[in-house]
Amino acid sequence: MDVIQVPRIAGALLFLPTPHVDERGFFCRTFDREVVASAGLDPDAFVQDSISRSARGVVRGMHVRAGAGEAKLVRCSYGAVLDVVVDLRKDSPTYRNVEYFDLTGENQVTVYVPAGCAHGFQALTDPADVSYRIDRAHDPSEDVSIAHDDPDLAIAWPLPASLMSERDKAAPSLALATARLS
């Protein structure tokens, strides 16, 4: 498994596995504690695994956590998504940068999203399963959503948003949402 830094988002990493393909399908290591540690992350810091299943066109995000934030490892385990990370750390050299990742069940690439960065994705297939490994137990009182179509972010979603949660539909602008992060 190779690890590369994401230049446009300080501290973000891509974990690039090597799927072993044969006539049965493939086998792939998606988490390796030694590789994670060698990348400067504490592999024991991750305390919760979750998975979401989305239909084609669904947008989930943009989400970030207030307080201490939340770091996460994100991977598309089945299907394909356009994954988006926005650096909202005011002291970061990549503050307000937006980066896109093509995550698929075929490539099994994992994105490390540092705490203080907003995250979201759009499902490009029906279905698309996304796995998350986060470093803090979920606390709904710290959830912050940002409008997926905020013009200050100018995220180029590839499909019209077909479905969204009520929370995401009602998400405030970047300016209003980031006030909760200060």
PEJO-V200932 format. One record per residue. N is the residue number from 1. SS is DSSP state (H for helix, E for strand, L for the rest). PSI is psi in radians with two decimals (none if undefined). BURIAL is 1 if it has 9 or more other C-alpha atoms within 8 Angstrom, else 0. Layout:
BEGIN
((N,SS,PSI,BURIAL) (N,SS,PSI,BURIAL))
END
This chain:
BEGIN
((1,L,2.23,0) (2,E,2.69,0) (3,E,2.27,1) (4,E,2.57,0) (5,E,2.59,0) (6,L,1.90,1) (7,L,-0.60,0) (8,L,-0.16,0) (9,L,1.81,1) (10,L,2.25,1) (11,L,-0.22,0) (12,L,2.55,1) (13,E,2.68,1) (14,E,2.25,1) (15,E,2.02,1) (16,E,1.80,1) (17,L,3.03,1) (18,L,1.61,0) (19,L,2.34,1) (20,E,1.95,0) (21,E,2.37,0) (22,E,-2.93,0) (23,L,-0.33,0) (24,L,-0.36,0) (25,E,-2.16,0) (26,E,2.82,0) (27,E,2.41,0) (28,L,2.30,1) (29,L,2.18,0) (30,L,-0.20,0) (31,L,2.26,0) (32,L,1.96,0) (33,H,-0.63,0) (34,H,-0.69,0) (35,H,-0.76,1) (36,H,-0.79,1) (37,H,-0.71,1) (38,H,-0.35,0) (39,L,0.01,0) (40,L,0.18,0) (41,L,2.63,0) (42,L,1.89,0) (43,H,-0.41,1) (44,H,-0.07,0) (45,H,-0.31,0) (46,L,2.17,1) (47,L,-0.16,1) (48,E,2.34,1) (49,E,2.41,0) (50,E,2.85,0) (51,E,2.51,0) (52,E,2.57,0) (53,E,2.29,0) (54,E,2.58,1) (55,L,2.80,1) (56,L,2.32,1) (57,L,-0.29,1) (58,L,2.36,1) (59,E,2.24,1) (60,E,2.02,1) (61,E,3.06,1) (62,E,2.34,1) (63,E,2.50,1) (64,E,2.79,1) (65,E,2.43,1) (66,L,-3.10,1) (67,L,-2.29,0) (68,L,-0.05,0) (69,L,-2.90,1) (70,L,2.14,1) (71,L,2.60,1) (72,E,2.70,1) (73,E,2.21,1) (74,E,2.33,1) (75,E,2.44,1) (76,E,1.98,1) (77,E,-0.33,1) (78,E,2.37,1) (79,L,-2.55,1) (80,E,2.50,1) (81,E,2.69,1) (82,E,2.00,1) (83,E,2.44,1) (84,E,2.33,1) (85,E,2.35,1) (86,E,2.20,1) (87,E,2.00,1) (88,L,0.29,1) (89,L,1.92,1) (90,L,-0.47,0) (91,L,0.10,0) (92,L,2.48,1) (93,L,-0.24,0) (94,L,0.42,1) (95,L,2.29,1) (96,L,0.06,1) (97,L,2.55,1) (98,E,2.37,1) (99,E,2.52,1) (100,E,2.55,0) (101,E,2.34,0) (102,E,1.83,0) (103,E,2.30,1) (104,E,2.80,1) (105,L,-0.38,1) (106,L,-0.79,0) (107,L,-0.41,1) (108,L,0.44,1) (109,L,2.45,1) (110,E,2.35,1) (111,E,2.27,1) (112,E,2.06,1) (113,E,1.96,1) (114,L,2.69,1) (115,L,2.42,1) (116,L,-0.05,1) (117,E,2.45,1) (118,E,2.62,1) (119,E,2.52,1) (120,E,3.00,1) (121,E,2.85,1) (122,E,2.29,1) (123,E,2.26,1) (124,L,-0.17,1) (125,L,2.96,1) (126,L,1.77,1) (127,L,3.12,1) (128,E,2.19,1) (129,E,2.27,1) (130,E,2.24,1) (131,E,2.41,1) (132,E,2.44,1) (133,E,1.99,1) (134,E,2.77,1) (135,L,0.06,1) (136,L,2.54,1) (137,L,2.54,0) (138,L,2.34,0) (139,L,1.78,0) (140,H,-0.45,0) (141,H,-0.27,0) (142,H,-0.04,0) (143,E,2.30,1) (144,E,2.23,1) (145,E,2.61,1) (146,E,2.42,1) (147,L,2.20,1) (148,L,-0.39,1) (149,L,0.39,0) (150,L,2.21,1) (151,L,-0.43,0) (152,L,-0.46,0) (153,L,-0.64,1) (154,L,0.84,0) (155,L,2.28,1) (156,L,1.38,0) (157,L,2.34,0) (158,L,-0.38,0) (159,L,2.74,0) (160,L,2.49,0) (161,L,1.99,1) (162,L,-0.68,0) (163,L,2.55,0) (164,L,2.72,1) (165,L,2.80,0) (166,H,-0.68,0) (167,H,-0.79,0) (168,H,-0.62,1) (169,H,-0.63,0) (170,L,0.11,0) (171,L,2.44,1) (172,E,3.06,1) (173,L,2.88,1) (174,H,-0.80,1) (175,H,-0.80,0) (176,H,-0.71,0) (177,H,-0.72,1) (178,H,-0.35,1) (179,H,-0.53,0) (180,L,-0.33,0) (181,L,-0.26,0) (182,L,none,0))
END
